[in-house]
Amino acid sequence: MKAIAKTALPDLFAALKGRVYVPVREGKGYGFALWQGQDWPADYQNTIVPPKQILFPQTEDLYTFRVEGEDITIDPAAPPEEPSFIFGLRPCDYRAIELLDLVFRQGPYLDASYSKRRDNTFLMVLGCKEGLPTCFCTSFGLEPAFAPGADWNMWDLGEILVVEPGTDKGKELLEGLGLFREATEEEKSQVEKLREEAKATITLHAPTEGITELLQENFDHPLWDEVARKCLECGACTYLCPTCHCYDMQSSSVLGQGRRFRCWDSCMYCNYTLMAGGHNPRPSKRERVRNRFLHKLQYYPENQGEFGCVGCGRCLQHCPVHMDISRFMAQAKEVMAK
């Protein structure tokens, strides 16, 4: 383990050769932005929009095109060549990126744009000291103050940050920077204490055991009508979710030139599954709400072998009618199991 004074963080950010993203104040919350000399808020809880937007942008050009007579010229877009550093993401968001990897980087089809960004990005995790009332990461096997596999794990001990590399490239980066000293045994003990104390602050729990099998057996259960009734179909739960990854493909053109791009989409919208002939396999709110929960708790485990939720609590915090996936899981266990 290494240690660095927090007063030296501007020097660290300047020494990182590339695009450095840090959490910054945005209105009443926080979001990730390029570091441009601003103070780093070490006491932030989590960002409103997850850092997945750095690897999987909300809107992304795929290529531009020009039409000149009978000739068509296509120029593929390319992600930035310089490396990116996401400094201070939380363990739940790191785990969410691992889940996105299962979608975009495994199987027969590789998402080239996502993969290039992912390979060129360092993930520097800051352990949580205290969870929010809406956090339930431990229900999915996560630890609030540690992310196995991250390039760096970091812990805030007041005046200093303690850093432990978790990958070869993270270790190589750390060793190449002359701003760190060896952490003392006392500081290492403080890290272990922080990790244990952080676990105890997660008081919300979701019953995950057997939930996938239970949902498989209750696709048409009346509970879905009750759960869907109050949903406004605003899509906030999907846009702010760190693991949601659906997108739409669109084109725009003016006077013989244009672009093809993709942008985030939401399965909560009525047009999401609308087909050209007018058929919609999810015609009502009931089907769309059901699909959202089943995607996290049944389809992801069936297809990727992992739950598609990390317990970050964003959907609980920002849903205008307070729909709660953890409460739904408990309700399903109680009602569907009868």
N, C-alpha and C positions, 0 to 999 in steps of 0.2 A: 504493500500500500504506500501511496505517496500523499503528500499534503501540500496545499498552496494557500497563501493568504488571500482572502477575498478582495483585498485592496489591489492584488496583482491580476485580477481577472481581466481588466482592460488590456494589460500586456499579453495575457494568454490569448484573448480574442484576436489581437493584432498579429500574433505569431502564427495563428492558424491560417494557412494559405488556402483560401477559398471563401465560400459563402457561409457565414456563421449566423445561425438562427438562434435567437434567445427569446424567452417569454418577456413580453412588454405589456404595460398597462394599456388597455383599450376600453375606454368608457368605464363601466363599472366592473369589467372583467379583465381577462388577459388573453393574449394571442401571441403566436410566434411571428417574429419579424426579423429581417436582417439587422444584425448589430451595426449601429452607426454611431457608437460612442455613448449610447444611452445607459443609464444605470440598470443593473440586473436585479430584479426583485426576487431575492432568494426565498422570501416567505410566501410566494404565491401558492395557491392550492392546486389549480389546474387551469388550462386554457379552455375557452368556450369551444372554439373550433379545434379539433385534434390536429396534431402535426402530420397526419397522413397527407394533408394538402400539399406538403413539400415534395413528397414522393409521387403523389397521385393528385395533380392539380385540379381545382374545381373546373377549369376550362383549359384545354390543351390543344394546340394546333398539331395535327398529324402531318399535313402537307399543304402547300400552296400550289395553285395551278394557273396557267395562262393559256388562253386560246388565241392563236394568231392564224387566221385563215383556216386551213385544214390541219394545222399543227397544234398539238397540245403538249405543253411543258409542265412536268410535275416535279416539284422540289420538296423532298421529304424534310420535315422539321426534325430537329435534333435537340435533346436535352443539353444543358450547359456542360461543358467539358470539365470545368474546375470542380473540385470536391466540395461537398456540403457538410456542415457540422451542425447537428441539432443538439444544442446544449441545454440540458435541464428538462428533457421530457420525463414524464413520470413512468413508473414500471408498467402501469396498465396500458399506456400508449405504446410502450415498447412491445408488449405482448400483442397488441392489436396489429402492429406492423408485421410481426411474425405470422399472424393469421392471414394478413394480406399476401404475404409471400406464398402461402399455400395455394392461393387462388391465381396469382399473377406469375408465379415462377415455377410451378410444378405442373405435371401432366403434359399432354401432347402439345399444348399451345403456350408459348412463352410470350408474355407481354414485354416487348423489347424496350419500350420507353420507360416503363416502371423499373424493369430490371437494371437498365443503365443507371438510373438515378439511385437505385438501392445499392448497387455495387460501389457507387461513388460517394456514399454518404456515411458519415460516422455518427453513431447513435450514442449520446452521452447522457445517461440516465441519472436523475437526481432522486434519491429515495425520499419518500414522504415521511414527515415527522408525525403527522396526525391526519387521519382520514376525516372526510366530511360525513354528515349523517346519511348522505345518499351514496356513499361508497360501499361496495360489497365485493371487492376484488378477491377477497379470501375465499369466497364461495366457489370460485373457479380455479382454485389452487395457486393463486398469485400471492406474492408477498409485497406489501405496500412500500417497503424500503429496499428492495433488491430485485434485480432483473437478470436472471442467469442468461448468459449469451450476449449481453450488451457489450459494445466496444469499451465503454467506461461505465462503472457504477460510481456514483458520487454521494457523499453525505455531508450535510451542513452541520458543522460543530460550532457555530457561532462566528468566530473570527476567521475560521479556516474551512476549506473543503478538503475532505479526504477522498482520494481517488484510487480505484482498483480496476485495472484493465481486465476485460473478460474475453478478448480475442487477440489473435496475433497482430492484426493491424492496429488494434487499440494499444497494445503493449509497445509496438514500434513507434507509434505516434507519441506516446507518453515519454519514452526514453529519448526521443529526439528533441524534446523541449527542455530548456535549462531553467525552468521556473519552479520546479518542484523539489521538495526535500523528502526524505524518508519519514513516514508517519511513526510517531512514538508508540510504545506499547500502551500507554494510557489512552491515546487517541484511537487505537484499534479497539480497545475495550469499550470506549464510548460509542463506537460504531455498532458493536454487537448489542449494546444496551439500547441504542436508538432503534435498531431493527426489531427487537423484541417489544419495545414499548409501542412502536407503530402498529404492530399486529393487534395489540389490545385495543386500539382506538377504532377498529373496524367493528361496528356493532350491528350493522344491517347484514342479514344473511338470507340467501336464496337457496331453496331446497333443490339441489341439482341431481341427487341420486335418483335414478329411475325415471327422470322427467322425459327423456327422449322416447323411451318405450311407451310411456303413458300417453304422450301426444300422438304417437303412431297409431294407437288404438282408438283415438277419439277425434278423428278428423271432422266429424259432423256433430259433435257434441253441442247442445244448446248453450253452453257457457260462452261460445264464441259470439253469440248475439249480444249477450250482456256485456262482454268485454269491449266490443266494438261500438256500442251505442253512443258513448260520449266522445269518441274520437272525432276531431275536426279535420282530419286528413291534411294537416298543414305541412307535413313532411319534416318538421324540425328534428324528430327522433332519428331519422335516417341521415339527414345532412350533418348532424353533429355527432353521429356514431363513429367511433374510430375504426370499426371493422366493416361498415357498409361500403360497398364498392360498385354499385350499379351505375351505369353511365349510358348516355344517349349519343348517337353520332349525327352530326348536322353539317350542312354546308352553307356557305354564304358566298355570293359572287356579285360583282358589279362590272359591267363593261368588259367582259371577257377575262376577268381575273378574279380569283377568290381563294377560299381556303376550306379545307375539310377539318373539322375539329370534333372533339368529344367533350362532354360536360356531364357533371354529376346528375343523376336522375334519382327518383324516389319511387319505390314500389307502393307508396301510399297514395299516389295520384291515379285518378280513374283512367287516364290515357296511357298509363305505363304499359299495359298489356293489350291495348287496343290494336286490332289488326286491320290491314288495309280493306278487307271486306266488311268491316263493321263489327266483327265478332270480338267479344271480350271475355276471356275465360275467368276473369275476376271482376264481374260486373258491379258488385256491391261492396260497401265498406267492410262488411263482414269478411269477405274473402281476402281483402287487402290487409286488414289487421291480422287475420289468422296467418297469412303468408309471412308477415314480418316476424311474428313470434316463432313460427315454425322454422324460419330461416336460421334464427339464432340457436334454437334449442333442439331441432331435429335434422334439418337438411345439412347444416354445417357438420354436425357429428357424423352423419351418414356419408358425406362426400369427402370431408377433410379429416375426420377422426378427432375433431376438437369442437368444443362449444364455440359459437360465434359471438359470444359476449365476454367482456373482460371485467364487468362490474365497475366501470368508471363512473357511472351515475349521471352522465350528461342528459340522458333522455328523461330521467326523473326530475332533474333540475329545471329543464327548459320546456317540458310539455305544458301547454297552457291549461290542460284539464287534468294534469297530474296522473297520467297513466303510468303505471309502475310495473316493469317486467318482473321484478322480484316478488311483488304482491301477486301478480298473475300466476307465477310459478307455485306459490303457496296455495292460491285459490284452486288451481288445477289439481294439485295433490289432494286437496280436500274434497272437491266436487267430482272430478272425473274418476277418481279411484273407487267411488261408491258402486 
